[in-house]
Amino acid sequence: QVLLYPLLETWAHGRAALAAVDWLILALALRAARSTGEETRLGYVLMVPAMATNALVAFVPVTWLLILSFVAQAAFHTFIIVCLLRYILQDDDMTLDELFAAASLYVLMAFAFSFVLAGVELLAPGSFFINPANNPDATVGWWDLVYFSFTCLTSVGFGEITPVSDFARSVVMIEQMSGVLFLAIVISRLISMHGARRR
C-alpha cells in the first residue's frame, strides 16, 4: 500500500483502488491476529464499518464521512494491534510468526496514528505545518500525515512537517512514546523468547 499510494493518488479511480487494497489488508490483518470467539466477532464488528466508510469516502469525500472513516479505521487498526501484541507476549516460542507479527504491529501502529493525525487536521485545519518549499499548494494531505506518522513512530526527528496546535503535539507525543515502548517491550520479549529457545 505504501508503494501503491503515490501511483494511484493521481488516477481518477485511484482512491477506489486503494480502498480495495485496504479491504484486503484489513481482512488479512484480522485473520493474522489469530483472534478467537468473542474477539473474532468484535473484529468483524470493527472491520465492517472501517471497510464501508473507506469505500464511501472514495466516492463521496464529505467532511463528516471522512471523520467517521478515520475513527473506524483507527479503531479497527488498534484492535488488530492489541491482538498481535497479545499474541507476541503470550507465546513462549519465538518463530517467524512472532517476527512477522512484530513487524506488522509496528506498521499498523503508524497507520493507526496517521488516521488520528488526519482527524486532528480535518477538525482543526492548520494543526500541522509543512515547509513551503516541500508544499507549494499549502495543503496537508493524507499521504503527508502517513509519512509524518512513520517519522514520529520511528523517532527519526521532524523533517519538513511539524505539529503546530497543542492537540496535534499531544497526539505526536503519545505516538513517539508508543514507538519507544514498542522497541523496549516487544523487542526485549522477542530476545528473551529467543534466549529461552536456545536454552
DAWO-V242389 format. One line per field, one symbol per residue. phi: phi as a letter, one per 40 degrees, with the letter a starting at -180 (. if undefined). psi: psi as a letter, one per 40 degrees, with the letter a starting at -180 (. if undefined). burial: b if it has 24 or more other C-alpha atoms within 12 Angstrom, else e. A space follows every 50 residues. Layout:
phi: ???
psi: ???
burial: ???
This chain:
phi: .cccdccccccdbccccccccddccccccccccfcbfdccccdccccdcc ccccccccbbccdcccccccccccccccdccccccccccccbbcbcdccc ccccdccccccccccccccccccbdgcbbbddccaccfbbcdcdccdccc ccccfcgcbcbbcbcccccccccccccccccdccccccccccccccccc
psi: dddddddedeidfdddddddddddddddddddefiibddddddddddddd dddddddddggiddddddddddddddddddddddddddddiehhaddddd dddddddddddddddddddddddghedihhhddegdefihiddddddddd dddefeiibehihdiddddddddddddddddddddddddddddddddd.
burial: beeebeeeeeeeeebbbbbbebbebbbebbebbbbeeeeeeebbebbebb bbbbbbbbeeeeeebbbbbbbbbbbbbbbbbbbbbbbbbeeeebeeebbe bbebbbbbbbbbbbbbbbbbbbeeebbbbbeeeeeeeeebbbbbbbbbbb bbbbbeeeeebbbeeeebeebbeebbebbeebeeebbebbeeeeeeeee
